[in-house]
Amino acid sequence: MVLTPTLARETPELGWLDPAQGFDTVMGRLLEWVAFTPLQNATGAPAISLPLATTAAGLPQGMMLAAGHGGEAMLLELAYELEEARPWPLLRDA
């Protein structure tokens, strides 16, 4: 099991990924932002993103748990345990 943030930074401000800035700029920013997820995407190994933290701005921050191939059940069991121990914040609670 590997634990990382789902994304490397908070949700960017509107326009940060504006395609008018040019391909190299946007791709560089995008790859920096999603730094932790490409390995799971490329290998097909299971992962789950859970809202386990909150940013300084009060936004939910996902934490990604990744497992080896065949680890889906373990990920779901862990997610259920974490949600029971610390329920996810709901939008209606904000």
Secondary structure, DSSP 8 states (H G I E B T S, - for coil): -EEEESSSSS---TTTT-GGG-HHHHHHHHHHHTTTSHHHHHH---EEEEEEEE-TTS-EEEEEEE--TT-HHHHHHHHHHHHHHS----GGG-
